[in-house]
């Protein structure tokens, strides 16, 4: 079984500005066709709207204003934490 890459990613709602860091992980097996992406822990004020093993399809809802957005499109890396490419 392959190990998992773990990193933090800043979530920021483009509608109300609420933000926080999510703890996420994905498979580090580069040969696998599936990244097996998972959000391990959400910051307060964010919940899963639609889960997916692809971070481009994972949808998040801001509980402060009910705005929905994709995980990868509205985020920035935490200091020192960037996933593999």
Secondary structure, DSSP 4 states (H G I P E B T S, - for coil): ---EEEEEEEEE-TTT--EEEEEEEEE--TT-S----EEEEPPTTEEEEE--SSTTT-EEEETTT--EEETTTTEEEPTT-----
